[in-house]
Amino acid sequence: MNAHQSLLTGQALPSFPAVAPDPSVSDAMVRFEAVSKIYPAHRGKPSVRALEAIDFSIPRGSITGVIGRSGAGKSSLVRLINGLEKPNAGRVIVDGSDISGLAGHGLRLAQRSIGMIFQHFNLLSSRTAADNIALPLEIAGWSKSDIAVRVSELLDLVGIADKFDRYPSELSGGQKQRVGIARALATRPSVLLSDEATSALDPQTTRSILDLLANINRELGVTIVLITHEMSVVRQLAKEVVVLDAGHIVEKGHVADIFTHPRQAITQSFLSEVLGDAVPVSLSSRLQPQPGPGSQAVIRVLVRGMDGGATLVARLARELAIDVALLSARVDEIGGQPIGSLTLGVPANDAGATQVLAYLSQHHFSAERLGYVA
């Protein structure tokens, strides 16, 4: 069976040299093994150490978020996964093959099993939606009849079958990204890389695109890697998350665990961005930086589900012997688990608020003092 037939039927492509499985990793689709990436000095600019000692695995069939600020190393990481860059040290294993050791024809074949979705769509303006989707199939040598069947399937999958003959200039941002997703799926990849794919979209369109990716993961079993600087994207879609900062992994684990027990300041700052609207405007508008006569300290704390929230309020009141008011509460589903954001009011005197924060820290709750209200 030739490579074209393999792509069309979904059967395996010609195999590459296998990599011995790591017994500590259960069925990983992507593995980074002690990976470092350094860009050499160029035209008077100093060398850049983009990634340092990166070790983590992405489970097969999962949706994993990789989050970090600009310059954290996200783009380098994604270019190592699809073989566009080579590490200076370590190995990148994709679906059992060392992609960092491939070159030429072998690399090109491996890259067909890795789809890529871009922030700015990267569509060819001179091609219709259908023709943009067809491009990787043409490059792979598919026949015109097989391409027509596959493109029709993909247009249906991403919900724009009626836009097949439209040019990019005639499509909205969300429709362009759906074309980009369909194109990325054309050769039936086992891994789908999303590089800031929703950053150029409005919130409502972002939600629809993330829902589409969740459906693709569920129906096709494609492993999805989300490269993003937005924790809201990770919260909505991912089950696992890796936090990058200055080329290092500073946190990794289940999204719900990271949300409720962030250890690093960078992670806490990401969480603050998405939890800022958890406090009602009627409360946040009254917050003051300093306490006044008869005021309460306002503390926000994250818990697993609202049952845990009610239990926590009772525990604080009972064990610390202080009055605790539940000022507001909100529940989100994060990583498939309910996470509660509670806003508590406690005595504003230093002893009361400090005692509560110390108790929460001791029991591994993520909490912060937001200010004071009368």
Secondary structure, 3 states (H helix, E strand, C coil): CCHHHHHHHCCCCCCCCECCCCCCCCCEEEEEEEEEEEECCECCECCEEEEEEEEEEEECCCEEEEECCCCCCHHHHHHHHCCCCCCCEEEEEECCEEHHHCCHHHHHHHHCCEEEECCCCCCCCCCCHHHHHHHHHHHHCCCHHHHHHHHHHHHHHCCCHHHCCCCHHHCCHHHHHHHHHHHHHCCCCCEEEEECCCCCCCHHHHHHHHHHHHHHHHHHCCEEEEEECCHHHHHHHCCEEEEEECCEEEEEEEHHHHHHCCCCHHHHHHHHHHHHHHCCHHHHCCCECCCCCCCEEEEEEEEEHHHHHHHHHHHHHHHHCCCCEEEEEEEEEECCEEEEEEEEEEECCHHHHHHHHHHHHHCCCCEEEEEEEC
